[in-house]
Amino acid sequence: MLQIPSRTIPYYEAGIYLPLLLIILEKDYSIVEQSPFKFKNPYLHLIDAIRAKVQHDLKETKDYFKLHHMRLVRGKTDDLFTEYQFYFEGIMECRRYSNIRLRNQSELLLAEYFEKN
């Protein structure tokens, strides 16, 4: 059975996590915007800067997908797992990710973006 090359897995995972980060940042932005902080703008600018970097990285990931004939499809979701289908040059591989793992990895990745900024 043919498998997806291991060198492509980080790109597939970026395709999974980066959109999740954008959703998180959008929600955080609206929460900070409505919060009673005295000085909201520094927080909003920080979230905007990180969101711009995530969008840039997501665009690079999508460009890589297009260049290498890759596709990522989100499949079924239940309380415990989310399924993703990885397509690469005629090969399809189905992987299930624990929702807890998705949350934890998203948090770690978000912390990396905050550290870089």
Backbone as a chain_set.jsonl record, in Angstrom:
{"seq": "MLQIPSRTIPYYEAGIYLPLLLIILEKDYSIVEQSPFKFKNPYLHLIDAIRAKVQHDLKETKDYFKLHHMRLVRGKTDDLFTEYQFYFEGIMECRRYSNIRLRNQSELLLAEYFEKN", "coords": {"N": [[0.834, -1.179, 0.0], [0.599, 2.179, -0.889], [1.933, 5.085, 0.65], [1.454, 8.369, 2.002], [4.11, 10.618, 1.544], [6.443, 11.164, 4.18], [7.649, 13.65, 4.357], [5.73, 15.439, 3.601], [3.87, 15.629, 5.595], [4.199, 17.683, 7.659], [3.241, 19.899, 6.218], [0.606, 19.203, 5.676], [-0.336, 19.149, 8.295], [0.034, 21.817, 8.976], [-1.901, 22.838, 7.325], [-4.08, 21.983, 8.704], [-3.864, 23.101, 11.338], [-3.344, 25.918, 11.075], [-5.717, 27.219, 9.977], [-7.355, 26.76, 12.2], [-6.07, 28.329, 14.118], [-6.571, 30.859, 13.075], [-9.32, 31.065, 13.473], [-9.416, 31.004, 16.28], [-7.942, 33.342, 16.882], [-9.603, 35.269, 15.754], [-11.882, 35.062, 17.37], [-10.73, 35.752, 19.848], [-9.966, 38.372, 19.29], [-12.458, 39.66, 19.018], [-13.411, 39.327, 21.608], [-11.537, 40.772, 23.149], [-11.993, 43.253, 22.037], [-14.545, 43.854, 22.991], [-14.134, 43.92, 25.662], [-13.618, 45.354, 28.973], [-11.107, 46.62, 29.053], [-8.767, 49.186, 29.726], [-6.83, 50.101, 27.946], [-7.132, 48.962, 24.979], [-6.067, 48.869, 22.424], [-3.225, 48.072, 22.186], [-3.384, 45.292, 22.606], [-5.153, 44.526, 20.596], [-3.665, 45.228, 18.333], [-1.524, 43.482, 18.6], [-2.808, 40.981, 18.31], [-3.721, 41.343, 15.692], [-1.271, 41.501, 14.298], [-0.221, 38.945, 14.702], [-2.226, 37.443, 13.519], [-1.924, 38.262, 10.856], [0.575, 37.141, 10.279], [-0.011, 34.405, 10.563], [-1.889, 34.136, 8.504], [-0.227, 34.651, 6.317], [1.549, 32.453, 6.496], [-0.306, 30.408, 6.101], [-1.065, 30.93, 3.466], [1.355, 30.366, 2.171], [1.458, 27.634, 2.703], [-0.814, 26.731, 1.303], [0.01, 27.402, -1.279], [2.141, 25.621, -1.532], [0.716, 23.234, -1.437], [-0.709, 23.425, -3.845], [1.383, 23.475, -5.713], [2.518, 20.952, -5.392], [0.475, 19.21, -5.923], [-1.354, 18.509, -3.86], [-3.925, 17.866, -1.462], [-6.185, 18.641, 1.152], [-8.755, 17.405, 3.082], [-11.331, 17.904, 5.308], [-12.907, 15.531, 7.264], [-15.26, 13.462, 8.895], [-16.453, 14.455, 12.135], [-16.531, 13.889, 15.585], [-17.29, 13.66, 19.113], [-14.792, 12.989, 20.122], [-12.84, 12.687, 18.075], [-11.469, 14.065, 15.018], [-11.575, 13.635, 11.614], [-9.306, 13.598, 8.899], [-8.578, 13.772, 5.455], [-5.866, 13.076, 3.477], [-4.595, 13.911, 0.411], [-2.38, 13.021, -2.118], [-0.832, 13.135, -5.067], [-2.583, 11.179, -6.305], [-2.782, 9.382, -4.239], [-4.577, 8.535, -1.343], [-4.899, 9.144, 2.035], [-6.278, 8.483, 5.133], [-6.567, 10.102, 8.182], [-7.012, 10.243, 11.682], [-7.478, 12.648, 14.125], [-7.18, 13.366, 17.511], [-9.474, 15.403, 19.226], [-8.659, 16.688, 21.507], [-5.909, 16.672, 21.171], [-5.762, 18.324, 18.913], [-6.623, 20.731, 20.037], [-4.622, 21.149, 22.036], [-2.238, 21.221, 20.496], [-2.814, 23.404, 18.896], [-2.808, 25.404, 20.8], [-0.112, 25.331, 21.613], [1.151, 26.041, 19.207], [0.091, 28.588, 18.83], [1.237, 29.875, 21.017], [3.903, 29.813, 20.171], [3.777, 31.596, 18.004], [3.179, 33.953, 19.41], [5.503, 34.244, 20.88], [7.367, 34.733, 18.871], [6.622, 37.202, 17.978]], "CA": [[0.0, 0.0, 0.0], [1.35, 3.417, -0.966], [1.664, 6.014, 1.737], [1.809, 9.764, 1.825], [5.496, 10.811, 2.0], [6.546, 11.784, 5.504], [8.074, 15.044, 4.2], [4.557, 16.281, 3.358], [3.017, 15.661, 6.793], [4.154, 19.013, 8.293], [2.41, 20.805, 5.425], [-0.794, 18.836, 5.943], [-0.686, 19.585, 9.648], [-0.111, 23.274, 8.908], [-3.209, 23.043, 6.722], [-5.077, 21.713, 9.744], [-3.758, 23.971, 12.501], [-3.37, 27.353, 10.798], [-7.097, 27.725, 9.981], [-7.857, 26.753, 13.581], [-5.514, 29.509, 14.785], [-7.291, 32.04, 12.602], [-10.609, 31.09, 14.174], [-9.126, 31.372, 17.675], [-7.545, 34.748, 16.924], [-10.79, 36.078, 15.453], [-12.708, 35.084, 18.586], [-10.014, 36.521, 20.858], [-10.04, 39.769, 18.888], [-13.783, 40.193, 19.361], [-13.515, 39.362, 23.079], [-10.751, 41.917, 23.629], [-12.667, 44.453, 21.549], [-15.715, 44.102, 23.829], [-13.756, 43.867, 27.072], [-13.511, 46.664, 29.625], [-9.72, 47.066, 29.192], [-8.578, 50.628, 29.561], [-6.058, 50.258, 26.716], [-7.38, 47.782, 24.145], [-5.339, 48.892, 21.159], [-2.016, 47.236, 22.117], [-3.783, 43.889, 22.489], [-5.734, 44.344, 19.274], [-2.568, 45.277, 17.364], [-0.779, 42.231, 18.741], [-3.613, 39.93, 17.688], [-3.693, 41.601, 14.247], [0.055, 41.155, 13.779], [-0.111, 37.487, 14.693], [-3.171, 36.966, 12.51], [-1.306, 38.5, 9.547], [1.645, 36.136, 10.109], [-0.668, 33.108, 10.353], [-2.452, 34.163, 7.154], [0.905, 34.518, 5.394], [1.994, 31.06, 6.551], [-1.349, 29.588, 5.488], [-0.961, 31.132, 2.027], [2.519, 29.589, 1.732], [1.06, 26.23, 2.761], [-1.721, 26.479, 0.178], [0.827, 27.435, -2.489], [2.869, 24.346, -1.55], [-0.285, 22.229, -1.812], [-0.996, 23.565, -5.275], [2.588, 23.135, -6.459], [2.804, 19.514, -5.259], [-0.766, 18.458, -6.185], [-1.811, 17.981, -2.578], [-5.228, 18.358, -1.029], [-6.569, 18.267, 2.514], [-10.207, 17.459, 3.24], [-11.795, 17.573, 6.661], [-13.956, 14.524, 7.218], [-16.211, 13.378, 10.01], [-16.058, 14.926, 13.46], [-17.399, 13.491, 16.69], [-16.861, 14.263, 20.374], [-13.419, 12.646, 20.446], [-11.896, 12.72, 16.964], [-11.763, 14.699, 13.739], [-10.921, 12.878, 10.546], [-8.811, 14.372, 7.767], [-8.132, 12.977, 4.315], [-4.712, 13.657, 2.82], [-4.465, 13.47, -0.976], [-1.076, 13.358, -2.678], [-0.541, 12.464, -6.339], [-3.41, 9.993, -6.488], [-2.821, 8.583, -3.014], [-5.425, 9.11, -0.299], [-4.675, 8.562, 3.352], [-7.213, 9.018, 6.111], [-5.99, 10.161, 9.53], [-7.899, 10.753, 12.725], [-6.796, 13.432, 15.143], [-7.937, 13.588, 18.742], [-9.852, 16.806, 19.403], [-7.812, 17.208, 22.581], [-4.61, 16.932, 20.549], [-5.927, 19.502, 18.069], [-6.664, 21.894, 20.92], [-3.32, 21.339, 22.67], [-1.264, 21.621, 19.479], [-3.167, 24.771, 18.508], [-2.344, 26.278, 21.876], [1.348, 25.398, 21.526], [1.499, 26.794, 18.01], [-0.25, 29.984, 19.103], [2.276, 30.384, 21.918], [5.091, 30.054, 19.344], [3.56, 32.838, 17.261], [3.27, 35.063, 20.344], [6.917, 34.4, 21.238], [8.074, 35.293, 17.716], [6.21, 38.569, 17.715]], "C": [[0.886, 1.253, 0.0], [0.949, 4.342, 0.167], [2.044, 7.426, 1.328], [3.254, 9.933, 2.302], [5.56, 11.59, 3.315], [6.957, 13.254, 5.411], [6.88, 15.991, 3.999], [3.682, 16.465, 4.599], [3.033, 17.032, 7.487], [3.291, 20.019, 7.523], [0.928, 20.487, 5.619], [-1.216, 19.321, 7.33], [-0.785, 21.104, 9.733], [-1.471, 23.624, 8.305], [-4.354, 22.774, 7.688], [-5.049, 22.81, 10.807], [-3.876, 25.457, 12.195], [-4.794, 27.907, 10.666], [-7.724, 27.738, 11.382], [-7.346, 27.981, 14.342], [-6.23, 30.778, 14.346], [-8.653, 32.178, 13.274], [-10.417, 31.545, 15.621], [-8.8, 32.857, 17.781], [-8.724, 35.679, 16.643], [-11.692, 36.187, 16.687], [-12.045, 35.916, 19.68], [-10.078, 38.016, 20.559], [-11.378, 40.378, 19.303], [-13.986, 40.258, 20.876], [-12.759, 40.554, 23.641], [-11.43, 43.219, 23.24], [-13.849, 44.84, 22.444], [-15.389, 44.164, 25.316], [-13.612, 45.269, 27.654], [-12.064, 47.12, 29.84], [-9.641, 48.576, 28.981], [-7.841, 50.913, 28.254], [-6.18, 48.985, 25.881], [-6.443, 47.713, 22.943], [-4.051, 48.066, 21.135], [-2.344, 45.741, 21.947], [-4.34, 43.596, 21.101], [-4.655, 44.357, 18.188], [-1.735, 43.997, 17.41], [-1.518, 41.08, 18.064], [-3.614, 40.103, 16.173], [-2.362, 41.191, 13.625], [0.225, 39.642, 13.687], [-1.037, 36.899, 13.646], [-2.594, 37.144, 11.099], [-0.214, 37.473, 9.268], [1.044, 34.757, 9.845], [-1.263, 33.048, 8.949], [-1.361, 34.009, 6.098], [1.389, 33.072, 5.343], [0.974, 30.119, 5.909], [-1.313, 29.732, 3.962], [0.222, 30.348, 1.466], [2.194, 28.095, 1.716], [0.159, 25.875, 1.593], [-0.973, 26.512, -1.148], [1.622, 26.141, -2.644], [1.927, 23.218, -1.966], [-0.507, 22.248, -3.32], [0.188, 23.095, -6.119], [2.845, 21.632, -6.481], [1.552, 18.639, -5.409], [-1.261, 17.742, -4.932], [-3.169, 18.596, -2.262], [-5.514, 17.824, 0.361], [-8.072, 18.453, 2.628], [-10.549, 17.058, 4.664], [-12.971, 16.619, 6.527], [-14.88, 14.612, 8.414], [-15.594, 13.897, 11.305], [-17.054, 14.375, 14.473], [-16.851, 14.125, 17.966], [-15.381, 14.053, 20.666], [-12.417, 12.881, 19.32], [-12.418, 13.545, 15.793], [-10.932, 13.977, 12.694], [-10.501, 13.83, 9.432], [-8.339, 13.402, 6.692], [-7.019, 13.735, 3.616], [-4.637, 13.064, 1.417], [-3.124, 13.947, -1.504], [-0.842, 12.498, -3.913], [-1.301, 11.141, -6.491], [-3.505, 9.076, -5.287], [-3.726, 9.296, -2.019], [-5.144, 8.37, 0.998], [-5.602, 9.263, 4.334], [-6.55, 8.966, 7.491], [-7.002, 10.771, 10.481], [-7.059, 11.45, 13.778], [-7.725, 13.61, 16.334], [-8.247, 15.083, 18.867], [-9.033, 17.466, 20.505], [-6.428, 17.541, 22.033], [-4.681, 18.181, 19.661], [-5.922, 20.771, 18.917], [-5.283, 22.184, 21.513], [-2.262, 21.809, 21.676], [-1.541, 23.041, 18.998], [-2.666, 25.764, 19.55], [-0.825, 26.437, 21.842], [1.795, 26.242, 20.333], [1.2, 28.284, 18.195], [0.787, 30.621, 20.026], [3.566, 30.661, 21.147], [4.95, 31.354, 18.564], [3.673, 34.058, 18.194], [4.72, 35.312, 20.737], [7.71, 35.057, 20.113], [7.778, 36.776, 17.529], [6.81, 39.558, 18.677]], "O": [[1.814, 1.363, 0.802], [-0.207, 4.381, 0.587], [2.852, 7.636, 0.423], [3.596, 9.434, 3.374], [4.818, 12.55, 3.522], [6.64, 14.031, 6.311], [7.003, 17.199, 4.203], [2.844, 17.366, 4.639], [1.969, 17.513, 7.876], [2.677, 20.896, 8.13], [0.098, 21.392, 5.715], [-2.318, 19.839, 7.509], [-1.607, 21.626, 10.486], [-2.114, 24.586, 8.723], [-5.462, 23.279, 7.508], [-6.087, 23.381, 11.14], [-4.46, 26.195, 12.989], [-5.064, 28.982, 11.2], [-8.521, 28.618, 11.706], [-8.084, 28.597, 15.11], [-6.469, 31.672, 15.158], [-9.082, 33.285, 13.602], [-11.174, 32.377, 16.121], [-9.314, 33.551, 18.658], [-8.825, 36.754, 17.234], [-12.199, 37.262, 17.006], [-12.712, 36.694, 20.361], [-10.229, 38.83, 21.47], [-11.426, 41.471, 19.867], [-14.666, 41.158, 21.368], [-13.269, 41.268, 24.505], [-11.444, 44.176, 24.014], [-14.121, 46.026, 22.632], [-16.267, 44.43, 26.136], [-13.498, 46.249, 26.918], [-11.813, 47.933, 30.73], [-10.361, 49.149, 28.163], [-8.183, 51.853, 27.537], [-5.411, 48.042, 26.064], [-6.071, 46.626, 22.499], [-3.797, 47.401, 20.13], [-1.65, 45.027, 21.224], [-4.043, 42.561, 20.504], [-4.725, 43.583, 17.234], [-1.297, 43.496, 16.375], [-0.916, 40.296, 17.33], [-3.518, 39.118, 15.44], [-2.334, 40.6, 12.546], [0.756, 39.129, 12.702], [-0.666, 35.95, 12.955], [-2.76, 36.272, 10.247], [-0.09, 36.989, 8.143], [1.54, 34.021, 8.993], [-1.155, 32.024, 8.274], [-1.552, 33.314, 5.1], [1.612, 32.53, 4.261], [1.348, 29.149, 5.251], [-1.511, 28.75, 3.246], [0.111, 29.732, 0.406], [2.615, 27.377, 0.809], [0.341, 24.835, 0.96], [-1.284, 25.735, -2.05], [1.763, 25.623, -3.752], [2.301, 22.351, -2.755], [-0.493, 21.207, -3.976], [0.01, 22.399, -7.118], [3.334, 21.099, -7.477], [1.575, 17.459, -5.059], [-1.546, 16.545, -4.943], [-3.51, 19.684, -2.726], [-5.137, 16.703, 0.705], [-8.603, 19.519, 2.314], [-10.118, 16.015, 5.157], [-13.91, 16.871, 5.772], [-15.231, 15.697, 8.877], [-14.388, 13.793, 11.532], [-18.264, 14.393, 14.246], [-16.028, 15.038, 17.895], [-14.774, 14.85, 21.381], [-11.267, 13.235, 19.58], [-13.624, 13.702, 15.601], [-9.738, 13.743, 12.877], [-11.238, 14.746, 9.067], [-7.775, 12.349, 6.988], [-7.192, 14.884, 3.212], [-4.618, 11.843, 1.259], [-2.767, 15.116, -1.363], [-0.673, 11.282, -3.813], [-0.7, 10.106, -6.778], [-4.241, 8.089, -5.319], [-3.654, 10.516, -1.869], [-5.151, 7.14, 1.05], [-5.691, 10.491, 4.355], [-6.04, 7.927, 7.911], [-7.743, 11.689, 10.13], [-6.061, 10.912, 14.259], [-8.896, 13.958, 16.185], [-7.377, 15.924, 18.638], [-8.749, 18.662, 20.444], [-5.844, 18.565, 22.386], [-3.761, 18.998, 19.664], [-5.291, 21.765, 18.556], [-4.825, 23.327, 21.496], [-1.475, 22.703, 21.986], [-0.61, 23.798, 18.724], [-2.162, 26.834, 19.211], [-0.308, 27.539, 22.021], [2.71, 27.057, 20.447], [1.977, 29.136, 17.762], [1.168, 31.775, 19.834], [4.255, 31.64, 21.435], [5.902, 32.129, 18.473], [4.212, 35.089, 17.791], [5.128, 36.46, 20.909], [8.62, 35.846, 20.369], [8.598, 37.514, 16.983], [6.549, 40.756, 18.574]]}, "num_chains": 1, "name": "protein.A"}
